[in-house]
Amino acid sequence: MRRFLIAGNWKMNCGPKETSTLLQGIKDIIEDMPEAVDGLVCPPTISLTTASVELQDIEGLALGAQNVHSEDNGAFTGEVSTEMLKEVNCEYVILGHSERRQYFGETDKTVNAKVNKALIDGIKPVICVGESLEQRKANEHKLRVKKQVQAALIGVEDEDASNLVIAYEPIWAIGTGETATPDQAQKMHAMIREEVADLYSDDTANQIRILYGGSMKPHNAEELLEQPDVDGGLIGGASLKADSFTDIIHVADELSESN
C-alpha cells in the first residue's frame, strides 16, 4: 500500500527567519510525523539551510527544493545544482510546476532533462503535470497531461521510475480557491497511473505516488485523499500555516488508520 505524502510548496514565501518560525510551529504541533504518513517541505532556495537544521528534530519530515538545474555547475546565474541541494540534505525537488512553465519558459524538454539529472544524482523528482481551464473546456485535458507525463519520463529507466512522484495540478485550481471535485481528481490520477503502467509496468505504476496539487486545504483534504489513486497533496497556501499543514497531515493519518 502506498504511503501518503503531504508536501508543502512554499513558493516565494518564507526567508530564513520565517522558515525557522514556521517549522518551530509545526514542531510544536507534531513532534514527529505519523508513522503511516510522509511529510515534505519545499522552501525557497535561500531558506534550505535553515530548514535543514530545523528538520533534524522532526522525524519523517523531509526537505525538498523548488527547482534545480540539469548541469553539474557552470555559468548559470541564479541556478542551483543537485550536489548543492544534497549538501543541505534535500531528498526531493519539485520540477515542471505550472508557474515555472508559465513565467520562466520551462518546457517539457527542460523538465525531462532535470528529471533525469535528479534521479541520476539520488534526488526524488516531484514532477508536476496539469491542464489549463481552456484545455479542460476543450476536452483536451487528458491528452495534455498524458503528453506531459510521457515527455517528462523520456530516458527514465524502470528501476528509477519508482523513485519519482507525480503531482497532478489542475492549473485552473492553483491559487484560485477552486478545487477539482474528488471525482475529477480521481479520474485524472487513475489516467496518469494507467499511463505510467503503459510506459513501464503495473508494479511500477502501483509504487508511484501521485499527489493532488490544486488548492487542497483541511476542509477538503479528506474527500480528496480518500480517492484510491490520490496518494497525498502538493500543498500551496495551506502549507504556510503550521496548523493548516498539520491538519492535513492528521487527516491523512486518520485515513491511513481506517484503511
C-alpha positions as CSV (number, residue, x, y, z in Angstrom):
1,M,0.0,0.0,0.0
2,R,1.3,3.5,-0.9
3,R,2.0,5.8,2.0
4,F,0.5,9.2,1.9
5,L,2.9,12.1,1.1
6,I,1.9,15.5,2.2
7,A,4.2,18.1,0.6
8,G,4.3,21.8,1.2
9,N,5.3,24.0,-1.7
10,W,6.1,27.3,-0.1
11,K,6.8,29.1,-3.4
12,M,8.4,32.6,-3.0
13,N,7.5,32.8,0.7
14,C,9.4,32.5,3.9
15,G,13.0,33.7,4.2
16,P,15.3,32.1,6.8
17,K,13.7,33.7,9.8
18,E,10.1,32.9,8.7
19,T,11.2,29.4,7.8
20,S,12.5,28.8,11.3
21,T,9.3,30.2,12.9
22,L,7.1,28.1,10.6
23,L,9.0,24.9,11.3
24,Q,9.1,25.6,15.0
25,G,5.3,26.0,14.8
26,I,5.0,22.6,13.1
27,K,7.3,21.0,15.7
28,D,5.1,22.5,18.5
29,I,2.1,20.6,17.0
30,I,3.7,17.3,15.9
31,E,7.0,16.2,17.4
32,D,7.3,13.5,14.7
33,M,5.4,12.6,11.5
34,P,2.8,9.9,12.0
35,E,4.3,6.5,11.1
36,A,1.9,6.0,8.2
37,V,2.4,9.4,6.5
38,D,5.5,11.0,4.9
39,G,5.9,14.8,5.0
40,L,7.8,17.2,2.8
41,V,8.5,20.9,2.9
42,C,10.0,22.8,0.0
43,P,11.1,26.3,1.0
44,P,12.8,28.9,-1.3
45,T,16.5,28.2,-2.0
46,I,17.7,30.8,0.4
47,S,15.9,29.1,3.3
48,L,17.0,25.5,2.6
49,T,20.0,25.6,5.0
50,T,17.8,26.9,7.8
51,A,15.2,24.3,7.1
52,S,17.7,21.5,7.0
53,V,18.9,22.4,10.6
54,E,15.3,22.7,11.9
55,L,14.2,19.5,10.4
56,Q,16.8,17.5,12.3
57,D,14.3,17.5,15.1
58,I,11.3,16.2,13.2
59,E,11.4,12.6,12.2
60,G,9.7,11.8,8.9
61,L,9.5,15.3,7.6
62,A,11.8,15.6,4.5
63,L,13.3,18.6,2.8
64,G,12.8,19.4,-0.9
65,A,13.7,22.2,-3.3
66,Q,11.5,24.0,-5.8
67,N,13.8,23.8,-8.8
68,V,17.2,22.5,-9.9
69,H,19.5,22.8,-13.0
70,S,20.3,19.9,-15.2
71,E,24.0,20.6,-15.3
72,D,26.6,20.0,-12.5
73,N,27.9,23.5,-12.4
74,G,28.9,26.4,-14.7
75,A,27.9,29.9,-15.8
76,F,24.2,29.6,-14.9
77,T,23.5,32.7,-12.8
78,G,20.8,32.2,-10.2
79,E,20.6,28.4,-10.6
80,V,21.4,25.6,-8.2
81,S,22.8,22.1,-8.8
82,T,21.8,18.7,-7.5
83,E,25.0,18.5,-5.5
84,M,24.3,21.8,-3.8
85,L,20.9,20.5,-2.8
86,K,22.3,17.3,-1.5
87,E,24.7,19.3,0.7
88,V,21.7,20.7,2.6
89,N,20.0,17.3,2.8
90,C,17.4,17.8,0.1
91,E,15.7,14.5,-0.7
92,Y,13.2,15.8,-3.2
93,V,12.9,18.6,-5.9
94,I,9.7,20.0,-7.5
95,L,10.1,20.0,-11.3
96,G,7.8,21.4,-14.0
97,H,5.5,23.4,-11.8
98,S,3.0,25.3,-13.9
99,E,4.3,28.6,-12.6
100,R,7.8,27.6,-13.8
101,R,6.4,26.7,-17.2
102,Q,4.2,29.9,-17.4
103,Y,6.6,32.5,-16.0
104,F,10.1,31.2,-16.7
105,G,9.7,29.4,-20.0
106,E,10.2,25.9,-18.8
107,T,9.3,23.3,-21.5
108,D,8.7,19.6,-21.5
109,K,12.3,19.2,-22.7
110,T,13.9,21.1,-19.9
111,V,11.7,19.4,-17.3
112,N,12.8,16.0,-18.7
113,A,16.5,16.9,-18.5
114,K,16.0,17.9,-14.9
115,V,14.1,14.8,-14.0
116,N,16.9,12.6,-15.4
117,K,19.6,14.6,-13.6
118,A,17.8,14.4,-10.3
119,L,17.3,10.7,-10.5
120,I,20.9,10.0,-11.5
121,D,22.1,12.1,-8.5
122,G,19.7,10.5,-6.0
123,I,17.1,13.2,-5.6
124,K,13.5,12.3,-6.0
125,P,11.7,14.5,-8.5
126,V,8.1,15.6,-7.9
127,I,7.0,16.1,-11.5
128,C,4.1,18.5,-12.0
129,V,1.6,18.0,-14.8
130,G,-1.7,19.6,-15.4
131,E,-4.1,21.4,-17.7
132,S,-5.4,24.9,-18.1
133,L,-9.1,25.8,-17.9
134,E,-9.2,26.3,-21.6
135,Q,-7.8,22.9,-22.2
136,R,-10.3,21.3,-19.9
137,K,-13.2,23.1,-21.5
138,A,-12.0,21.9,-24.9
139,N,-11.8,18.4,-23.7
140,E,-8.1,18.3,-24.3
141,H,-7.1,17.9,-20.6
142,K,-6.4,14.1,-20.8
143,L,-4.2,14.4,-23.9
144,R,-2.3,17.4,-22.4
145,V,-1.5,15.6,-19.2
146,K,-0.6,12.3,-21.0
147,K,1.9,14.2,-23.2
148,Q,3.5,15.9,-20.2
149,V,3.9,12.5,-18.4
150,Q,5.4,10.9,-21.5
151,A,7.8,13.8,-22.1
152,A,8.9,14.0,-18.5
153,L,9.8,10.3,-18.4
154,I,11.9,10.0,-21.6
155,G,15.1,8.2,-20.8
156,V,13.9,7.2,-17.3
157,E,14.6,3.5,-16.7
158,D,12.1,1.2,-15.0
159,E,14.3,0.8,-11.9
160,D,14.5,4.6,-11.5
161,A,10.8,5.3,-12.1
162,S,9.7,4.0,-8.8
163,N,11.7,6.8,-7.1
164,L,9.7,9.6,-8.6
165,V,6.5,11.3,-7.6
166,I,3.9,12.9,-9.9
167,A,1.8,15.8,-8.9
168,Y,-1.4,16.5,-10.8
169,E,-2.2,20.2,-10.6
170,P,-5.2,21.5,-12.5
171,I,-3.8,24.9,-13.3
172,W,-7.3,26.4,-13.0
173,A,-7.4,25.4,-9.3
174,I,-4.0,26.8,-8.3
175,G,-4.3,29.9,-6.0
176,T,-7.9,30.5,-7.3
177,G,-9.8,28.9,-4.4
178,E,-11.3,26.5,-7.0
179,T,-10.7,22.8,-6.5
180,A,-11.2,19.8,-8.7
181,T,-14.1,17.6,-7.5
182,P,-13.0,14.3,-5.9
183,D,-14.3,12.5,-8.9
184,Q,-12.4,14.8,-11.3
185,A,-9.2,14.3,-9.3
186,Q,-9.6,10.5,-9.1
187,K,-10.2,10.2,-12.9
188,M,-7.1,12.2,-13.7
189,H,-4.9,10.4,-11.2
190,A,-6.2,7.0,-12.4
191,M,-5.4,8.0,-16.0
192,I,-1.8,9.1,-15.0
193,R,-1.3,5.8,-13.3
194,E,-2.5,3.9,-16.4
195,E,-0.1,5.9,-18.5
196,V,2.8,5.0,-16.2
197,A,1.8,1.4,-16.4
198,D,1.8,1.6,-20.2
199,L,5.3,3.1,-20.1
200,Y,6.7,0.7,-17.5
201,S,4.6,-1.9,-15.7
202,D,1.6,-2.3,-13.4
203,D,4.0,-2.9,-10.5
204,T,5.9,0.3,-11.2
205,A,2.7,2.3,-11.6
206,N,1.4,0.9,-8.3
207,Q,4.5,2.1,-6.5
208,I,4.5,5.7,-7.7
209,R,2.7,8.2,-5.6
210,I,0.5,10.7,-7.4
211,L,-0.3,13.8,-5.5
212,Y,-3.2,16.3,-5.9
213,G,-1.9,19.8,-6.3
214,G,-4.9,22.2,-6.6
215,S,-5.9,24.1,-3.5
216,M,-6.0,21.2,-1.0
217,K,-7.0,22.5,2.4
218,P,-8.0,21.0,5.7
219,H,-11.7,21.2,4.9
220,N,-11.5,19.3,1.6
221,A,-8.4,17.1,2.2
222,E,-10.4,14.1,3.4
223,E,-12.7,13.8,0.3
224,L,-9.7,14.1,-2.0
225,L,-7.3,11.8,-0.1
226,E,-9.9,9.1,0.2
227,Q,-9.8,8.6,-3.5
228,P,-8.0,5.4,-4.4
229,D,-5.4,6.9,-6.7
230,V,-4.8,10.1,-4.7
231,D,-1.7,9.5,-2.6
232,G,-1.2,12.8,-1.0
233,G,-1.1,16.5,-1.7
234,L,1.2,19.2,-3.1
235,I,0.0,21.9,-0.8
236,G,0.5,25.6,-1.5
237,G,-1.1,28.3,0.7
238,A,-2.2,25.9,3.4
239,S,1.4,24.8,3.9
240,L,2.4,28.3,5.0
241,K,0.5,27.9,8.3
242,A,1.6,25.3,10.8
243,D,-2.0,24.5,11.9
244,S,-3.5,24.0,8.5
245,F,-0.5,22.0,7.2
246,T,-0.5,19.7,10.2
247,D,-4.3,19.4,10.0
248,I,-3.9,17.9,6.5
249,I,-1.3,15.5,7.9
250,H,-3.7,14.4,10.6
251,V,-6.4,13.8,8.0
252,A,-4.0,11.6,6.0
253,D,-3.0,9.7,9.2
254,E,-6.7,9.1,10.1
255,L,-7.4,7.7,6.6
256,S,-4.3,5.5,6.8
257,E,-5.6,4.1,10.1
258,S,-9.1,3.5,8.7
259,N,-7.6,1.5,5.8
